[in-house]
Amino acid sequence: MGPYVDYMPRAVRFAPKEPAFASNGVLGMTLFLLAELMFFTGLISAYLVLRAGAGDWPPPGQPRLPVAATAFN
């Protein structure tokens, strides 16, 4: 007989599980919303920067299109 025949495991006590800060779904949705917020903040910021740096339209000296010819396009 081997040396492990008389081996009896001791009773194992598990520590109670601590409550989670947030569930996986709440954490995932929070990260998703924060990512979307940063994405749209970047888009709006880029629009505002480009809009502030753009010149007047149409440029001075450019001929105006005839409204009657282009209204029914």
N, CA, C and O atoms as a DFTB+ gen file, in Angstrom:
292 C
 N C O
     1  1       0.840      -1.173       0.000
     2  2       0.000       0.000       0.000
     3  2       0.882       1.231       0.000
     4  3       1.937       1.262       0.633
     5  1       0.440       2.225      -0.706
     6  2       1.226       3.444      -0.823
     7  2       1.095       4.330       0.412
     8  3       0.288       4.058       1.300
     9  1       1.875       5.362       0.456
    10  2       1.854       6.256       1.621
    11  2       0.596       7.133       1.678
    12  3       0.362       7.786       2.696
    13  1      -0.207       7.167       0.631
    14  2      -1.367       8.054       0.610
    15  2      -2.680       7.342       0.933
    16  3      -3.748       7.941       0.809
    17  1      -2.619       6.111       1.333
    18  2      -3.835       5.351       1.592
    19  2      -4.574       5.906       2.799
    20  3      -5.801       5.993       2.782
    21  1      -3.861       6.275       3.829
    22  2      -4.505       6.733       5.049
    23  2      -4.728       8.247       5.049
    24  3      -5.052       8.818       6.090
    25  1      -4.568       8.874       3.950
    26  2      -4.712      10.331       3.880
    27  2      -6.189      10.711       3.929
    28  3      -6.988      10.229       3.126
    29  1      -6.542      11.564       4.861
    30  2      -7.906      12.077       4.974
    31  2      -7.834      13.594       4.835
    32  3      -7.166      14.252       5.634
    33  1      -8.493      14.147       3.860
    34  2      -8.432      15.603       3.717
    35  2      -9.151      16.288       4.879
    36  3     -10.160      15.803       5.388
    37  1      -8.609      17.404       5.268
    38  2      -9.247      18.180       6.332
    39  2     -10.417      18.967       5.747
    40  3     -10.493      19.203       4.541
    41  1     -11.296      19.352       6.605
    42  2     -12.416      20.179       6.168
    43  2     -11.877      21.553       5.789
    44  3     -11.118      22.162       6.544
    45  1     -12.262      22.022       4.647
    46  2     -11.787      23.307       4.158
    47  2     -12.886      24.333       4.399
    48  3     -14.051      24.111       4.069
    49  1     -12.495      25.446       4.974
    50  2     -13.454      26.522       5.191
    51  2     -13.159      27.633       4.186
    52  3     -12.030      28.110       4.068
    53  1     -14.177      28.017       3.489
    54  2     -14.029      29.093       2.523
    55  2     -14.471      30.395       3.163
    56  3     -15.464      30.449       3.889
    57  1     -13.718      31.434       2.879
    58  2     -14.089      32.748       3.390
    59  2     -15.320      33.239       2.632
    60  3     -15.461      32.964       1.441
    61  1     -16.198      33.949       3.299
    62  2     -17.365      34.469       2.572
    63  2     -16.925      35.440       1.483
    64  3     -15.994      36.225       1.663
    65  1     -17.605      35.368       0.371
    66  2     -17.252      36.201      -0.777
    67  2     -17.674      37.641      -0.516
    68  3     -18.801      37.905      -0.096
    69  1     -16.755      38.566      -0.771
    70  2     -17.070      39.975      -0.589
    71  2     -17.985      40.434      -1.715
    72  3     -17.844      39.987      -2.854
    73  1     -18.907      41.310      -1.406
    74  2     -19.783      41.788      -2.482
    75  2     -18.978      42.585      -3.507
    76  3     -18.068      43.336      -3.156
    77  1     -19.326      42.408      -4.758
    78  2     -18.608      43.090      -5.840
    79  2     -18.956      44.575      -5.843
    80  3     -20.034      44.977      -5.404
    81  1     -18.024      45.379      -6.345
    82  2     -18.262      46.824      -6.464
    83  2     -19.433      47.081      -7.406
    84  3     -20.320      47.881      -7.110
    85  1     -19.422      46.402      -8.528
    86  2     -20.516      46.501      -9.498
    87  2     -20.561      45.197     -10.280
    88  3     -19.544      44.520     -10.435
    89  1     -21.724      44.856     -10.761
    90  2     -21.831      43.634     -11.548
    91  2     -21.129      43.824     -12.894
    92  3     -20.802      44.945     -13.283
    93  1     -20.909      42.734     -13.581
    94  2     -20.218      42.810     -14.875
    95  2     -21.007      43.632     -15.886
    96  3     -20.425      44.378     -16.674
    97  1     -22.314      43.500     -15.865
    98  2     -23.135      44.262     -16.805
    99  2     -23.075      45.761     -16.555
   100  3     -22.973      46.553     -17.491
   101  1     -23.139      46.142     -15.283
   102  2     -23.085      47.567     -14.945
   103  2     -21.717      48.133     -15.293
   104  3     -21.618      49.230     -15.841
   105  1     -20.676      47.400     -14.982
   106  2     -19.322      47.857     -15.293
   107  2     -19.117      47.974     -16.805
   108  3     -18.542      48.954     -17.279
   109  1     -19.579      46.992     -17.553
   110  2     -19.446      47.032     -19.007
   111  2     -20.209      48.189     -19.627
   112  3     -19.695      48.865     -20.517
   113  1     -21.435      48.423     -19.165
   114  2     -22.228      49.525     -19.714
   115  2     -21.619      50.870     -19.346
   116  3     -21.647      51.800     -20.152
   117  1     -21.068      50.987     -18.144
   118  2     -20.413      52.232     -17.741
   119  2     -19.204      52.509     -18.622
   120  3     -19.009      53.638     -19.073
   121  1     -18.393      51.491     -18.870
   122  2     -17.228      51.674     -19.742
   123  2     -17.655      52.024     -21.166
   124  3     -17.030      52.864     -21.815
   125  1     -18.706      51.389     -21.647
   126  2     -19.206      51.687     -22.989
   127  2     -19.676      53.135     -23.090
   128  3     -19.349      53.832     -24.050
   129  1     -20.444      53.585     -22.099
   130  2     -20.946      54.959     -22.135
   131  2     -19.815      55.970     -22.035
   132  3     -19.852      57.007     -22.698
   133  1     -18.812      55.684     -21.217
   134  2     -17.666      56.590     -21.121
   135  2     -16.887      56.632     -22.433
   136  3     -16.419      57.695     -22.842
   137  1     -16.747      55.488     -23.090
   138  2     -16.049      55.458     -24.379
   139  2     -16.823      56.256     -25.428
   140  3     -16.226      56.999     -26.207
   141  1     -18.145      56.105     -25.453
   142  2     -18.960      56.874     -26.394
   143  2     -18.887      58.364     -26.093
   144  3     -18.832      59.182     -27.012
   145  1     -18.887      58.718     -24.824
   146  2     -18.774      60.123     -24.438
   147  2     -17.460      60.716     -24.939
   148  3     -17.447      61.822     -25.479
   149  1     -16.360      59.994     -24.765
   150  2     -15.063      60.494     -25.240
   151  2     -15.030      60.578     -26.764
   152  3     -14.460      61.515     -27.323
   153  1     -15.639      59.600     -27.435
   154  2     -15.666      59.594     -28.896
   155  2     -16.410      60.817     -29.434
   156  3     -15.892      61.523     -30.299
   157  1     -17.605      61.071     -28.934
   158  2     -18.385      62.197     -29.436
   159  2     -17.812      63.530     -28.979
   160  3     -17.958      64.529     -29.683
   161  1     -17.166      63.570     -27.822
   162  2     -16.478      64.792     -27.410
   163  2     -15.357      65.117     -28.389
   164  3     -15.159      66.279     -28.742
   165  1     -14.627      64.104     -28.827
   166  2     -13.580      64.313     -29.823
   167  2     -14.138      64.782     -31.151
   168  3     -13.570      65.672     -31.785
   169  1     -15.249      64.191     -31.582
   170  2     -15.857      64.614     -32.846
   171  2     -16.338      66.062     -32.781
   172  3     -16.098      66.840     -33.703
   173  1     -17.006      66.415     -31.709
   174  2     -17.514      67.782     -31.583
   175  2     -16.360      68.770     -31.446
   176  3     -16.416      69.866     -32.004
   177  1     -15.321      68.397     -30.715
   178  2     -14.157      69.281     -30.583
   179  2     -13.479      69.493     -31.930
   180  3     -13.092      70.614     -32.257
   181  1     -13.331      68.430     -32.715
   182  2     -12.723      68.563     -34.038
   183  2     -13.575      69.464     -34.930
   184  3     -13.040      70.289     -35.671
   185  1     -14.879      69.312     -34.862
   186  2     -15.764      70.177     -35.649
   187  2     -15.589      71.635     -35.247
   188  3     -15.476      72.508     -36.108
   189  1     -15.566      71.904     -33.950
   190  2     -15.449      73.290     -33.489
   191  2     -14.104      73.904     -33.867
   192  3     -14.040      75.078     -34.234
   193  1     -13.037      73.123     -33.782
   194  2     -11.715      73.640     -34.149
   195  2     -11.662      73.943     -35.643
   196  3     -11.169      74.996     -36.045
   197  1     -12.167      73.026     -36.468
   198  2     -12.163      73.263     -37.911
   199  2     -13.087      74.414     -38.293
   200  3     -12.766      75.198     -39.187
   201  1     -14.208      74.519     -37.636
   202  2     -15.154      75.598     -37.935
   203  2     -14.576      76.958     -37.553
   204  3     -14.767      77.939     -38.273
   205  1     -13.874      77.019     -36.427
   206  2     -13.296      78.291     -35.983
   207  2     -12.143      78.722     -36.884
   208  3     -11.908      79.919     -37.045
   209  1     -11.416      77.767     -37.476
   210  2     -10.273      78.106     -38.310
   211  2     -10.602      78.300     -39.772
   212  3      -9.744      78.721     -40.547
   213  1     -11.830      78.000     -40.164
   214  2     -12.205      78.119     -41.571
   215  2     -12.510      79.570     -41.917
   216  3     -12.951      80.352     -41.076
   217  1     -12.267      79.900     -43.159
   218  2     -12.568      81.251     -43.635
   219  2     -14.033      81.392     -43.986
   220  3     -14.824      80.464     -43.817
   221  1     -14.378      82.562     -44.473
   222  2     -15.756      82.811     -44.889
   223  2     -16.054      82.054     -46.173
   224  3     -15.161      81.804     -46.984
   225  1     -17.318      81.693     -46.348
   226  2     -17.722      81.011     -47.562
   227  2     -18.907      81.729     -48.159
   228  3     -19.813      82.067     -47.396
   229  1     -18.986      81.980     -49.377
   230  2     -17.994      81.744     -50.423
   231  2     -16.867      82.763     -50.338
   232  3     -17.044      83.845     -49.779
   233  1     -15.717      82.419     -50.888
   234  2     -14.591      83.348     -50.851
   235  2     -14.928      84.641     -51.599
   236  3     -15.730      84.627     -52.533
   237  1     -14.321      85.749     -51.193
   238  2     -14.588      87.023     -51.888
   239  2     -14.176      86.938     -53.355
   240  3     -13.143      86.356     -53.686
   241  1     -14.980      87.515     -54.217
   242  2     -14.672      87.545     -55.643
   243  2     -15.209      86.357     -56.409
   244  3     -15.083      86.328     -57.633
   245  1     -15.794      85.390     -55.760
   246  2     -16.327      84.223     -56.464
   247  2     -17.721      84.557     -56.986
   248  3     -18.540      85.114     -56.256
   249  1     -17.996      84.217     -58.258
   250  2     -19.315      84.557     -58.808
   251  2     -20.413      83.741     -58.123
   252  3     -20.219      82.580     -57.764
   253  1     -21.557      84.376     -57.955
   254  2     -22.701      83.709     -57.342
   255  2     -23.426      82.876     -58.392
   256  3     -23.526      83.280     -59.551
   257  1     -23.920      81.736     -57.995
   258  2     -24.686      80.902     -58.916
   259  2     -26.087      81.478     -59.085
   260  3     -26.651      82.041     -58.146
   261  1     -26.646      81.337     -60.282
   262  2     -28.013      81.827     -60.484
   263  2     -29.005      80.939     -59.724
   264  3     -29.031      79.722     -59.903
   265  1     -29.799      81.559     -58.893
   266  2     -30.732      80.809     -58.049
   267  2     -31.799      80.126     -58.893
   268  3     -32.190      78.998     -58.593
   269  1     -32.272      80.781     -59.933
   270  2     -33.347      80.208     -60.752
   271  2     -32.897      78.923     -61.445
   272  3     -33.688      77.992     -61.588
   273  1     -31.653      78.862     -61.872
   274  2     -31.167      77.683     -62.593
   275  2     -30.839      76.530     -61.648
   276  3     -30.905      75.365     -62.041
   277  1     -30.496      76.844     -60.439
   278  2     -30.069      75.786     -59.517
   279  2     -31.130      75.406     -58.492
   280  3     -30.918      74.465     -57.726
   281  1     -32.249      76.094     -58.452
   282  2     -33.254      75.835     -57.420
   283  2     -33.964      74.507     -57.618
   284  3     -34.392      73.889     -56.643
   285  1     -34.100      74.051     -58.869
   286  2     -34.874      72.845     -59.139
   287  2     -34.000      71.648     -59.462
   288  3     -34.444      70.741     -60.166
   289  1     -32.831      71.621     -58.992
   290  2     -31.914      70.519     -59.266
   291  2     -32.290      69.301     -58.474
   292  3     -31.626      68.269     -58.576
